[in-house]
């Protein structure tokens, strides 16, 4: 195919996708009751995807994000322009540094608050990053970490990320009543049930993983059904790589 013809064909494909996206935006935000817990990426693909996430680094700090999330998060951050990012589950701080770098890259004057029950695992490069406030605390007592008065001082819009797997519904209820506003985003990581099936096999701890799987499965869905008129699944990001093509099934939501 001649180069000129190739470029015209390519341009046509790009324009077609842009037109599809424009039509897509009309029903971009949907009720969680209209969604199903299915995924167009087959179950057999997830073990290598999960294994690969353990190898991902940012500035030589482990980040442990899924391959699709590595694409979705920067796009969402650029669109949302969050003034506050709250991350539950700091681990070694790689994710928080990655997010802080994107705020800086996009010229967003924002602040990151990253929480874990123990901060001894923090990489020293993350610990010394002045753009991030690392807070030690228990998600079972989240009000002791973020008081209502503290949350009321945080600028909006927020990007709220739960990657802690502990008391997820209780934490959401707390932030729902103490801070989350129209226009803020909520992302609950690791709601992909294929992931939990894989981790159950790896860890050999079915009882514990079943509890966490329920917390990030039916219990979480019940919360968003209860608040179905206040949160909408953002299908633009949720389905960019196919229906629920992410480690986050039906859990990239905007408060409306």
Rosetta blueprint (number, residue, H / E / L):
1 X L
2 X L
3 X H
4 X H
5 X H
6 X H
7 X H
8 X H
9 X H
10 X H
11 X H
12 X H
13 X H
14 X H
15 X H
16 X H
17 X H
18 X H
19 X H
20 X H
21 X H
22 X H
23 X H
24 X H
25 X H
26 X H
27 X H
28 X L
29 X E
30 X E
31 X L
32 X H
33 X H
34 X H
35 X L
36 X L
37 X L
38 X L
39 X L
40 X L
41 X L
42 X L
43 X H
44 X H
45 X H
46 X H
47 X H
48 X H
49 X H
50 X H
51 X H
52 X H
53 X H
54 X L
55 X L
56 X L
57 X E
58 X E
59 X L
60 X L
61 X E
62 X E
63 X L
64 X L
65 X L
66 X L
67 X H
68 X H
69 X H
70 X H
71 X H
72 X H
73 X H
74 X H
75 X H
76 X H
77 X H
78 X H
79 X H
80 X H
81 X L
82 X L
83 X L
84 X E
85 X E
86 X E
87 X E
88 X E
89 X L
90 X L
91 X L
92 X L
93 X L
94 X H
95 X H
96 X H
97 X H
98 X H
99 X H
100 X H
101 X H
102 X H
103 X H
104 X H
105 X H
106 X L
107 X L
108 X L
109 X L
110 X L
111 X E
112 X E
113 X E
114 X E
115 X E
116 X E
117 X L
118 X L
119 X L
120 X L
121 X L
122 X L
123 X L
124 X H
125 X H
126 X H
127 X H
128 X L
129 X L
130 X L
131 X L
132 X E
133 X E
134 X E
135 X E
136 X E
137 X L
138 X L
139 X H
140 X H
141 X H
142 X H
143 X H
144 X H
145 X H
146 X L
147 X L
148 X H
149 X H
150 X H
151 X H
152 X H
153 X L
154 X L
155 X L
156 X L
157 X L
158 X E
159 X E
160 X E
161 X E
162 X E
163 X L
164 X L
165 X L
166 X L
167 X L
168 X H
169 X H
170 X H
171 X H
172 X H
173 X H
174 X H
175 X H
176 X H
177 X H
178 X L
179 X L
180 X L
181 X L
182 X L
183 X L
184 X L
185 X E
186 X E
187 X E
188 X E
189 X L
190 X L
191 X L
192 X L
193 X H
194 X H
195 X H
196 X H
197 X H
198 X H
199 X H
200 X H
201 X H
202 X H
203 X H
204 X L
205 X L
206 X H
207 X H
208 X H
209 X H
210 X H
211 X H
212 X H
213 X H
214 X H
215 X H
216 X L
217 X L
218 X H
219 X H
220 X H
221 X H
222 X H
223 X H
224 X H
225 X H
226 X H
227 X L
228 X L
229 X L
230 X L
231 X E
232 X E
233 X E
234 X E
235 X H
236 X H
237 X H
238 X H
239 X L
240 X L
241 X L
242 X L
243 X L
244 X L
245 X L
246 X L
247 X L
248 X L
249 X L
250 X L
251 X L
252 X E
253 X E
254 X E
255 X E
256 X L
